[in-house]
C-alpha cells in the first residue's frame, strides 16, 4: 500500500470516528432529555396549554370575585356495609366579592374552578361552601370569606399533584341579540392553571 493510500485511510478513519462521537453524544442528550421530562411529570398535561401556570398560594381576579387559592386535600372514604368507597378533592380558598359593575351579592359559580386531571379531563367544582353553606351569597365590599370548593373524583383518585384551571367571568352583552341588550356576567376565558400539592387523608 502506497503512502498516499495510508494517509487517505487514516483521514477517513478520523472523519468516521469524529462523526460517530457526535452521534453518540446526540443520542445521549436525547435520552437524558426524555428521562428528565418523564420524572418531572411529562408533557401530556401541557399539550395545547396557552394559559399561565402558577403555584399556590396565589390570588387571582376572576371578574366578580377575587380568589385566594391556598391548599388542597384528598379525602378517601372506605366502602362500608351499605355504602361504596368515595373520594373527594377539596380546595381551600378565600373569596371576596369585587363586583364593581352591579355591586350585588353573588355566590361563586361551579364553572370558575375546574380540576384538570392527568388525562386532561375537566371536572367542575361544586362552586364554594362558605361558613358551612354551599352557594353562600358573598356581599360586595366585605372582607374575603374562607371557603372550600369540592370536586367529585373517582374513588381511586390519588394524584397529589393537583392542577386547578381558573376561568374568569366577563360583564358584557350577548352579541347578536339586540342593540339594547343589557350586559350581564357570563363565562369568559381560562386565565390560569394553579398547581397545588395535596395532602391525602382517610375519613370515616
C-alpha positions as CSV (number, residue, x, y, z in Angstrom):
1,X,0.0,0.0,0.0
2,X,1.4,3.3,-1.0
3,X,2.0,6.2,1.5
4,X,-0.8,8.3,-0.1
5,X,-3.3,5.4,0.4
6,X,-2.3,5.0,4.0
7,X,-2.7,8.8,4.7
8,X,-6.1,8.7,2.9
9,X,-7.2,5.8,5.1
10,X,-6.1,7.5,8.3
11,X,-8.0,10.6,7.4
12,X,-11.2,8.6,6.6
13,X,-11.0,6.7,9.9
14,X,-10.6,10.0,11.8
15,X,-13.6,11.5,10.0
16,X,-15.7,8.4,10.7
17,X,-14.6,8.4,14.4
18,X,-15.5,12.2,14.8
19,X,-18.9,11.8,13.3
20,X,-19.6,8.6,15.3
21,X,-18.7,10.5,18.5
22,X,-21.1,13.3,17.6
23,X,-23.9,10.8,17.0
24,X,-23.2,9.1,20.4
25,X,-23.3,12.5,22.2
26,X,-26.5,13.5,20.4
27,X,-28.3,10.2,21.2
28,X,-27.1,10.5,24.9
29,X,-28.6,14.1,25.1
30,X,-31.9,13.0,23.7
31,X,-32.1,10.1,26.2
32,X,-31.2,12.4,29.0
33,X,-33.9,14.9,27.9
34,X,-36.6,12.2,27.8
35,X,-35.6,10.9,31.2
36,X,-35.8,14.4,32.7
37,X,-39.2,15.1,31.2
38,X,-40.5,11.8,32.4
39,X,-39.5,12.4,36.0
40,X,-41.0,16.0,36.1
41,X,-44.4,14.6,35.1
42,X,-44.2,14.6,31.3
43,X,-45.7,17.0,28.8
44,X,-49.0,15.3,28.5
45,X,-50.9,17.8,30.6
46,X,-49.4,20.7,28.8
47,X,-50.4,19.9,25.2
48,X,-52.1,22.9,23.8
49,X,-51.9,24.8,27.0
50,X,-51.8,28.6,26.4
51,X,-52.6,29.9,29.9
52,X,-50.2,30.8,32.7
53,X,-49.2,28.1,35.2
54,X,-48.8,29.4,38.7
55,X,-48.2,27.7,42.1
56,X,-50.4,28.1,45.1
57,X,-50.9,30.1,47.3
58,X,-51.9,32.7,44.7
59,X,-54.6,35.4,44.4
60,X,-56.5,35.9,41.1
61,X,-59.1,38.3,39.8
62,X,-61.9,36.3,38.1
63,X,-64.4,39.0,37.3
64,X,-66.9,39.3,40.1
65,X,-64.6,37.7,42.6
66,X,-61.0,37.8,43.9
67,X,-59.9,34.3,44.7
68,X,-57.1,33.4,47.0
69,X,-56.3,29.7,46.3
70,X,-54.4,28.2,49.2
71,X,-54.3,24.5,49.6
72,X,-55.8,21.1,48.6
73,X,-56.8,17.9,50.3
74,X,-57.8,14.5,49.0
75,X,-60.3,12.7,51.3
76,X,-60.8,9.0,50.9
77,X,-63.8,7.3,52.4
78,X,-63.7,3.5,52.6
79,X,-66.6,1.4,51.5
80,X,-69.0,0.4,54.3
81,X,-71.5,-2.3,54.6
82,X,-74.1,-0.3,52.8
83,X,-72.0,2.3,51.0
84,X,-69.4,2.5,48.3
85,X,-65.9,3.9,48.6
86,X,-65.7,7.7,47.8
87,X,-63.0,10.2,47.1
88,X,-63.4,14.0,47.2
89,X,-60.8,16.7,46.4
90,X,-61.3,19.8,48.5
91,X,-59.6,23.1,47.7
92,X,-59.4,25.9,50.4
93,X,-59.7,29.4,49.1
94,X,-60.5,33.0,50.2
95,X,-63.3,34.6,48.2
96,X,-64.1,38.3,48.0
97,X,-66.8,40.0,46.0
98,X,-65.3,42.8,43.9
99,X,-68.2,43.2,41.5
100,X,-67.9,46.9,40.6
101,X,-70.5,46.5,37.8
102,X,-73.6,45.6,39.8
103,X,-72.4,45.6,43.5
104,X,-74.8,42.8,44.2
105,X,-74.3,39.7,46.4
106,X,-73.3,36.6,44.5
107,X,-72.2,33.0,45.2
108,X,-69.2,31.5,43.3
109,X,-70.4,29.5,40.3
110,X,-69.4,25.9,39.6
111,X,-67.6,26.7,36.4
112,X,-65.0,29.1,37.7
113,X,-62.7,26.4,39.1
114,X,-62.1,23.1,37.2
115,X,-59.9,20.2,38.1
116,X,-57.5,19.3,35.3
117,X,-56.9,15.5,35.6
118,X,-53.8,13.7,34.3
119,X,-55.9,12.6,31.3
120,X,-56.7,16.2,30.5
121,X,-60.3,15.8,31.6
122,X,-62.0,18.7,33.2
123,X,-64.2,18.3,36.4
124,X,-66.2,21.3,37.6
125,X,-66.3,22.2,41.2
126,X,-69.5,22.5,43.3
127,X,-69.0,26.2,43.5
128,X,-67.9,27.1,47.0
129,X,-69.1,26.5,50.6
130,X,-68.5,29.4,52.9
131,X,-69.4,29.4,56.6
132,X,-70.5,25.8,56.0
133,X,-73.1,26.8,53.5
134,X,-73.0,25.9,49.8
135,X,-73.7,28.8,47.4
136,X,-73.2,31.3,50.2
137,X,-74.0,34.8,48.9
138,X,-70.9,37.0,49.1
139,X,-71.7,40.7,49.7
140,X,-69.9,43.3,47.7
141,X,-67.3,45.3,49.7
142,X,-66.9,43.0,52.7
143,X,-63.7,41.2,53.5
144,X,-62.9,37.8,52.0
145,X,-64.6,34.8,53.3
146,X,-62.8,31.5,54.0
147,X,-64.5,29.0,51.6
148,X,-64.0,25.5,50.2
149,X,-64.6,24.1,46.7
150,X,-65.3,20.4,46.3
151,X,-64.5,18.2,43.3
152,X,-66.1,14.8,42.9
153,X,-63.5,12.4,41.6
154,X,-63.3,8.6,41.1
155,X,-62.8,6.6,44.2
156,X,-59.3,5.6,43.2
157,X,-58.1,9.1,42.6
158,X,-54.8,9.7,44.3
159,X,-53.0,12.3,42.2
160,X,-51.5,14.6,44.8
161,X,-50.1,16.9,42.1
162,X,-53.3,18.9,41.6
163,X,-53.9,21.3,38.8
164,X,-56.9,23.7,39.0
165,X,-58.0,25.5,35.9
166,X,-59.4,29.0,36.6
167,X,-62.0,30.6,34.3
168,X,-62.8,34.3,34.5
169,X,-66.2,35.9,34.2
170,X,-66.9,38.9,31.9
171,X,-69.5,41.6,32.2
172,X,-70.8,42.1,28.6
173,X,-73.9,41.9,26.4
174,X,-74.7,38.9,24.3
175,X,-73.8,39.6,20.7
176,X,-76.5,39.4,18.1
177,X,-79.4,39.7,20.4
178,X,-80.0,43.4,20.1
179,X,-78.5,46.8,20.5
180,X,-80.4,47.5,23.7
181,X,-79.4,44.1,25.2
182,X,-78.1,44.8,28.8
183,X,-74.7,43.5,29.8
184,X,-74.6,40.6,32.3
185,X,-71.9,38.4,34.0
186,X,-71.1,35.4,31.8
187,X,-68.4,32.9,31.4
188,X,-65.2,34.2,29.9
189,X,-61.9,32.6,29.2
190,X,-59.4,30.4,31.1
191,X,-56.8,32.6,32.7
192,X,-54.5,30.3,34.7
193,X,-53.8,26.8,35.9
194,X,-53.0,26.7,39.6
195,X,-50.7,23.9,40.8
196,X,-51.1,22.6,44.3
197,X,-49.6,19.7,46.3
198,X,-52.5,17.9,48.0
199,X,-52.5,16.1,51.4
200,X,-54.1,12.7,51.4
201,X,-56.3,11.6,54.3
202,X,-58.8,8.8,55.0
203,X,-62.1,9.8,56.7
204,X,-64.8,7.8,58.3
